[in-house]
């Protein structure tokens, strides 16, 4: 079994990633890999995450200066213990959905075919960000995981300082996911 930490929309501004809450690192203790689904902000946030586990990710709209070898463009396809996983920042911007929140509305009648074409192969799970609202759901037999935002949550009352991340367990081709609320 592999445990994956999933984060998106962290929007780090500190060169050393110091503005990424300690609660994120605590939530990711013991994970095998951390996947950042875009809008990382300064690359120092990735360095801070890498103190817990290896980090990979995709670009969003708010990225660090220059390139970072851990970031593979706007999309990537990875295998997580037999779970074919597509990673993308914003599936609406990429034309896969007309809306992701509050209801997943596919842009195509055949979502699995559209996802396969987009990622270059079939997928069992899609990790994404973009909404700043955490959500786990299945559409057309594909598990979708959006960790929300650890730093700028849009589903919290004003003044609530922390958001959420997600943990995904992959075991022999089966994935389960849960949202982890962050606390100081």
Phi, psi and omega per residue, in radians:
X1 nan 2.491 3.044
X2 -2.087 2.417 3.042
X3 -1.910 2.243 -3.078
X4 -2.016 2.284 2.983
X5 -1.577 2.316 -3.110
X6 -2.130 2.261 -3.131
X7 -2.418 2.638 3.075
X8 -2.640 2.864 2.986
X9 0.898 0.759 3.141
X10 -1.423 -0.438 3.021
X11 0.864 0.736 -3.141
X12 -1.055 2.412 3.093
X13 -1.998 -0.273 -3.114
X14 -1.459 2.310 -3.124
X15 -1.004 -0.531 -3.141
X16 -1.713 0.085 3.125
X17 1.305 0.208 -3.079
X18 -1.074 -0.336 -3.136
X19 -1.470 -0.028 3.021
X20 -1.386 2.103 -3.021
X21 -1.040 2.501 3.061
X22 -0.985 -0.522 -3.134
X23 -1.042 -0.524 3.092
X24 -1.150 -0.830 -3.140
X25 -1.076 -0.698 3.122
X26 -1.127 -0.763 3.134
X27 -1.075 -0.541 -3.085
X28 -1.625 0.062 3.104
X29 -0.975 2.249 3.095
X30 1.527 -0.018 3.107
X31 -1.299 2.724 3.126
X32 -1.545 -0.419 -3.055
X33 -2.751 2.574 3.009
X34 -2.042 2.249 3.100
X35 -1.945 2.137 3.085
X36 -1.758 2.135 -3.039
X37 -1.636 0.462 3.007
X38 1.845 2.819 -3.034
X39 1.055 0.828 3.120
X40 -1.225 -0.519 -3.012
X41 1.370 -2.431 -3.134
X42 -1.076 2.427 -3.108
X43 -1.130 -0.276 3.094
X44 -1.038 -0.484 3.066
X45 -1.100 -0.634 3.089
X46 -1.188 -0.662 3.100
X47 -1.076 -0.726 3.128
X48 -1.126 -0.753 3.086
X49 -1.077 -0.645 -3.090
X50 -1.165 -0.179 3.037
X51 -1.269 -0.251 -3.131
X52 -1.765 -0.779 -3.075
X53 -2.849 2.870 3.053
X54 -1.002 2.578 -3.086
X55 -2.154 2.350 2.942
X56 -2.327 2.865 3.138
X57 -3.033 -2.982 3.112
X58 -2.284 2.852 3.087
X59 -1.296 2.689 2.965
X60 -2.206 -2.602 3.107
X61 -1.579 -0.328 -3.120
X62 -2.142 1.751 -3.034
X63 -2.141 2.833 3.094
X64 -1.168 3.007 3.108
X65 -1.308 2.399 3.108
X66 1.250 -2.808 -3.104
X67 -1.836 2.774 3.062
X68 -2.367 2.212 -3.054
X69 -1.064 -0.358 -3.137
X70 -1.347 -0.263 -3.059
X71 -1.815 2.177 -3.014
X72 -1.887 0.862 3.117
X73 1.375 -2.645 -3.017
X74 -1.565 -0.163 3.119
X75 -2.726 2.779 3.052
X76 -2.744 2.715 3.097
X77 -2.113 2.153 -3.112
X78 -2.281 2.736 3.056
X79 -1.840 2.139 3.128
X80 -2.017 1.588 -3.141
X81 0.895 0.842 3.102
X82 1.529 -0.010 3.095
X83 -1.750 1.917 3.124
X84 -1.279 2.063 -2.949
X85 -2.153 2.161 3.019
X86 -1.658 2.416 3.108
X87 -2.133 2.251 -3.126
X88 -2.643 2.606 3.133
X89 -1.251 -1.046 -3.007
X90 -2.301 1.776 -3.119
X91 -1.144 -0.355 3.068
X92 -1.272 -0.847 3.134
X93 -1.025 -0.564 -3.140
X94 -1.471 -0.004 3.065
X95 1.443 0.216 -3.137
X96 -1.463 -0.526 3.122
X97 -2.324 2.679 2.984
X98 -1.556 -0.330 3.130
X99 -2.821 2.441 3.087
X100 -1.956 -0.332 -3.118
X101 -2.473 2.272 0.172
X102 -1.535 -0.231 3.110
X103 -2.177 2.459 -3.125
X104 -1.351 1.991 3.131
X105 -2.024 1.766 -3.125
X106 -1.073 2.492 3.083
X107 -1.338 -0.377 -3.101
X108 -2.073 2.583 3.075
X109 -1.130 -0.535 -3.133
X110 -1.922 1.462 -3.054
X111 -1.065 -0.749 -3.111
X112 -1.058 -0.706 3.112
X113 -1.171 -0.710 3.121
X114 -1.114 -0.738 3.118
X115 -1.136 -0.743 3.118
X116 -1.072 -0.726 3.100
X117 -1.155 -0.716 -3.112
X118 -1.180 -0.814 -3.074
X119 -1.551 -0.111 3.127
X120 1.426 0.354 3.118
X121 2.947 2.858 -3.109
X122 -1.132 2.630 3.114
X123 -2.243 2.595 3.049
X124 -1.763 -0.435 -3.061
X125 -2.559 2.557 3.043
X126 -2.180 2.192 3.026
X127 -1.784 2.255 -3.102
X128 -2.652 2.945 3.101
X129 -2.287 -2.525 3.018
X130 1.725 -0.526 -3.042
X131 -1.707 -0.332 -3.041
X132 1.144 0.276 3.127
X133 -2.197 2.125 -3.102
X134 -1.248 2.535 3.135
X135 -2.872 2.422 3.002
X136 -2.201 2.196 3.119
X137 -2.734 2.859 3.072
X138 -1.985 2.362 3.075
X139 -2.340 2.202 3.123
X140 0.918 0.651 3.110
X141 1.349 0.169 3.118
X142 -1.950 2.296 3.096
X143 -1.441 2.205 3.091
X144 -1.938 2.259 -3.128
X145 -2.212 2.074 3.036
X146 -2.088 1.966 -3.083
X147 -1.291 -0.077 -3.027
X148 1.327 -2.611 3.109
X149 -2.176 2.320 3.105
X150 -1.296 -0.387 -2.995
X151 -2.099 -0.448 -3.111
X152 -2.323 1.163 -3.106
X153 -1.247 2.448 3.116
X154 -1.774 -0.025 -3.109
X155 -1.902 0.342 -3.093
X156 -2.026 2.672 3.026
X157 -1.086 2.607 3.115
X158 -0.986 2.446 -3.140
X159 1.608 -0.185 3.068
X160 -1.373 2.079 -2.931
X161 -1.358 -0.523 -2.995
X162 -2.079 2.720 -3.126
X163 -1.895 -2.143 -3.026
X164 -2.629 2.857 2.962
X165 -2.348 -3.112 3.092
X166 -2.279 2.668 2.981
X167 -2.087 2.319 3.123
X168 -2.125 2.231 3.041
X169 -1.816 2.205 3.125
X170 -2.057 2.229 -3.099
X171 -2.539 1.942 3.067
X172 0.876 0.837 3.046
X173 1.517 0.097 3.131
X174 -2.120 2.320 3.141
X175 -2.069 2.463 2.968
X176 -2.253 2.591 -3.068
X177 -2.412 2.637 3.042
X178 -2.562 2.619 3.079
X179 -1.504 2.427 3.107
X180 -2.019 2.007 3.078
X181 -1.296 2.400 -3.102
X182 -1.677 2.387 3.129
X183 -2.259 2.631 3.091
X184 -1.227 nan nan
